Amino acid sequence: MEAMAIHVGFSVLETSLQCADAFRGTPIPSNQVDLILDVNAADATSAAAANAFYQCVVASQTVIMEIPFERQFWGGKMGHFTDRYGISWILHVMSWRQIKDPTAQ
């Protein structure tokens, strides 16, 4: 119990994230959820921050890189990594104007 967190807050790319350990018994790593950091490429400052963030993640040598942060066939740039706590992250950079709303007619 001493190693568990009741509440933790941190920020990534100027976005506040809040989390806590689940108190439902022994923790079991899961690959059922990815945290997606979706950055608007039309905002040059945000896009540059995303690139710098990726470089810091790689330099940390504390992650497993699943997919390198590269241009993808849909036009966006995406990378996927798992951190040392088993949390799966996706970094995606694309102009939000290019993303289609699936509910739009």
C-alpha positions, 0 to 999 in steps of 0.5 A: 500500500505504501507504494501506491498513489492516491492522486497524482497530477502532471502535465504533458504538452501543456495538458494537465493529466490526473491519475491514481492507482486502482485499489482493487488488488494486485495491479495487472498490466494491460494493453487495453488502453492507449493515452493519445496526445493529439496535437494540432499541426496547424499550431506551429508552437504546439507541433514543435513542442510535440517534436521536442517531447518525442526527442525527450522521450527517446533520450530518456531511454525509459520507454519501449518504442512501438512505432517511431514518430514518423509521417503516416499514410493518412498525412499525420505524424504518429509515434507509439511507446510504452513507458516504464509503468506499462502505460501505452502512449500515442503521440499524434500530430496533424492539422485538426482541419484535416480530421473528418468528423465521422458524424458529419453529413 
